[in-house]
Amino acid sequence: MERLFELARASAGTHPERSDRYVELALRIGMRLRVRPTREMKRMFCRRCRGFLSPTQRMVRLRGGVLVIRCMRCGHISRMRYR
């Protein structure tokens, strides 16, 4: 899974559809092997559209102890606590 996310990060600028496919494959492999994505991996894809969130495809804000990540494709908002 980690290797597929690395490939998605590398190809995000030139081939965004390829990076989305890498994320899809990584999540499918994780479900088959019953392995959860790490915290860093969870922040790299949108939970609604399953697209790779490159720096140009997401908006990140810090508000009151909460990390807010917005997908610029589908508009989904993810909130994660931090300390």
C-alpha positions as CSV (number, residue, x, y, z in Angstrom):
1,M,0.0,0.0,0.0
2,E,2.8,2.4,0.8
3,R,4.5,1.9,-2.5
4,L,1.2,2.6,-4.4
5,F,0.8,5.8,-2.4
6,E,4.4,6.8,-3.3
7,L,3.6,6.2,-7.0
8,A,0.4,8.2,-6.7
9,R,2.4,11.1,-5.2
10,A,5.0,10.9,-7.9
11,S,2.5,10.9,-10.8
12,A,0.0,13.4,-9.3
13,G,1.3,16.4,-11.3
14,T,1.6,14.8,-14.7
15,H,-1.1,12.0,-14.6
16,P,-3.8,12.7,-12.0
17,E,-6.1,9.9,-13.3
18,R,-3.2,7.5,-12.8
19,S,-2.7,8.6,-9.2
20,D,-6.4,8.1,-8.5
21,R,-6.1,4.5,-9.9
22,Y,-3.1,3.9,-7.6
23,V,-5.1,5.0,-4.6
24,E,-8.0,2.8,-5.7
25,L,-5.7,-0.2,-6.0
26,A,-4.0,0.4,-2.6
27,L,-7.4,0.6,-0.8
28,R,-8.6,-2.5,-2.5
29,I,-5.5,-4.4,-1.5
30,G,-5.9,-3.1,2.0
31,M,-9.5,-4.3,2.2
32,R,-8.5,-7.7,0.8
33,L,-5.7,-8.1,3.4
34,R,-7.6,-6.4,6.2
35,V,-5.0,-3.8,6.7
36,R,-6.0,-0.2,7.6
37,P,-4.3,2.7,5.9
38,T,-2.0,4.7,8.2
39,R,-2.8,8.2,9.4
40,E,-0.7,9.8,6.7
41,M,-2.4,7.6,4.0
42,K,-5.8,8.7,5.2
43,R,-4.9,12.3,4.7
44,M,-3.8,11.6,1.1
45,F,-7.2,10.6,-0.4
46,C,-10.8,11.8,-0.3
47,R,-13.1,9.4,1.4
48,R,-16.1,10.3,-0.8
49,C,-14.6,10.3,-4.4
50,R,-11.5,8.1,-3.5
51,G,-9.3,10.6,-5.5
52,F,-5.7,11.4,-4.6
53,L,-5.5,14.7,-2.8
54,S,-2.4,16.4,-4.3
55,P,-1.6,19.9,-2.9
56,T,-3.5,21.4,-5.8
57,Q,-6.6,19.3,-5.2
58,R,-7.1,20.0,-1.5
59,M,-7.4,22.9,0.9
60,V,-6.0,22.5,4.4
61,R,-7.0,24.7,7.3
62,L,-6.2,24.5,11.1
63,R,-9.1,25.6,13.3
64,G,-9.3,25.2,17.0
65,G,-7.4,21.9,17.3
66,V,-8.9,20.4,14.2
67,L,-7.3,19.8,10.9
68,V,-9.8,20.5,8.1
69,I,-9.1,19.0,4.6
70,R,-11.4,19.9,1.8
71,C,-11.4,18.0,-1.5
72,M,-11.5,20.5,-4.4
73,R,-13.1,17.9,-6.8
74,C,-16.2,16.8,-4.9
75,G,-16.2,19.3,-2.0
76,H,-16.1,16.7,0.8
77,I,-14.7,18.0,4.1
78,S,-12.7,15.8,6.4
79,R,-12.0,16.8,10.0
80,M,-9.2,15.3,12.1
81,R,-8.1,16.3,15.6
82,Y,-4.5,17.2,16.4
83,R,-2.7,18.3,19.5
